[in-house]
Amino acid sequence: MADRTSQIREEDILLFSTLRNEKIRLPYFLNYYRDQGVNHFLIVDNDSTDGSAEYLADQPDVSVWRTSASYKRSRFGVDWLNWLQLKYAHGHWALTVDPDEFLVYPFCDTRPLRALTDWLDASNIKSFSAMLLDMYPKGRLDEQPYQSGQDPIEIASWFDSGNYNLSRNKRFGNLWIQGGPRARVFFADAPEKAPALNKIPLVKWDRKYTYVSSTHMLLPRGLNLVYDEWGGEKASGVLLHAKFIDTFTVKAQEELSRGQHYSASVEYKAYAESLKDDPELWCKWSEKYINWRQLEILGLMSKGNWA
């Protein structure tokens, strides 16, 4: 719909995303990452009906493609983005996130994303991990209506500081993280089926690389070794996940009816079942988000040896 990839310069930081019917989120999403230092957005719109694609096509730093093909058959959008990364991201730092994911990294309040990528380059680090941290409001999910352009963390400002299980994927070598409010509320009877929270969203891309399953793991396998094996700490971030705001109920019903998500949409079936009872995700152990330093103190991210 709009191909502005000829504008991409050699040192540009690129952002890749696939979405459907997220127009209400796009103004804040784009500005958040512009402020961090993203230079160009490459986005696949999966047949939105709310004007998302047209809005994106009007943005001067966005290239957007539209498809009505099956999200499920594209391995949940991974194939679409892998193709764009193969064609445009070689030699660039590439950030792959959803419109409800907001990267927080060490010193993000004072240093742009370019400072992080420069340090990663100097340290010969090719991939940077960020745990997905589910954010939620205190009270019902529909209590505070979200306004376009608003920071969703103003509404969904709480998170679980603990309650996470870690294991290792023997085949790909990546750490596998589950837990948080989705395991606690939506998958209380089967926490092993809760969504994975481990992500590797920032990669110094090479055309030989590929995402295997969302941004949970990559090939070659060495890119998945983002945590220190010997007791130290590698630098890592957090993706603040602002899924649980008042738009979520309608979104969950739409995605359940489409049946385009992983494992026969088991995640959205769990959402639909629990949402009937208007659940509150907040509990007495919930923490209110302050800043990245708070997340580091809680052990959810680390600045490693980046000073």
HELIX and SHEET records of a PDB file:
HELIX    1   1 THR A    5  GLN A    7  5                                   3    
HELIX    2   2 LYS A   23  ARG A   25  5                                   3    
HELIX    3   3 LEU A   26  GLN A   36  1                                  11    
HELIX    4   4 SER A   52  ALA A   57  1                                   6    
HELIX    5   5 VAL A   78  TYR A   88  1                                  11    
HELIX    6   6 LEU A  113  ALA A  122  1                                  10    
HELIX    7   7 PRO A  152  GLU A  154  5                                   3    
HELIX    8   8 GLY A  180  PRO A  181  1                                   2    
HELIX    9   9 ARG A  182  PHE A  186  3                                   5    
HELIX   10  10 PRO A  191  LYS A  193  5                                   3    
HELIX   11  11 ARG A  221  ASN A  224  5                                   4    
HELIX   12  12 PHE A  248  ARG A  258  1                                  11    
HELIX   13  13 TYR A  262  LEU A  275  1                                  14    
HELIX   14  14 TRP A  292  ILE A  297  1                                   6    
SHEET    1   A 6 VAL A  62  ARG A  66  0                                        
SHEET    2   A 6 HIS A  40  ASP A  45  1                                        
SHEET    3   A 6 LEU A  14  LEU A  19  1                                        
SHEET    4   A 6 TRP A  93  THR A  96  1                                        
SHEET    5   A 6 LEU A 202  LYS A 204 -1                                        
SHEET    6   A 6 SER A 127  PHE A 128 -1                                        
SHEET    1   B 3 GLU A 101  VAL A 104  0                                        
SHEET    2   B 3 GLY A 237  HIS A 241 -1                                        
SHEET    3   B 3 ALA A 130  ASP A 134  1                                        
SHEET    1   C 2 TRP A 158  ASP A 160  0                                        
SHEET    2   C 2 SER A 286  LYS A 288 -1                                        
SHEET    1   D 2 TYR A 164  ARG A 168  0                                        
SHEET    2   D 2 LEU A 175  GLY A 179 -1                                        
SHEET    1   E 2 THR A 210  SER A 213  0                                        
SHEET    2   E 2 MET A 217  LEU A 219 -1                                        
END                                                                             
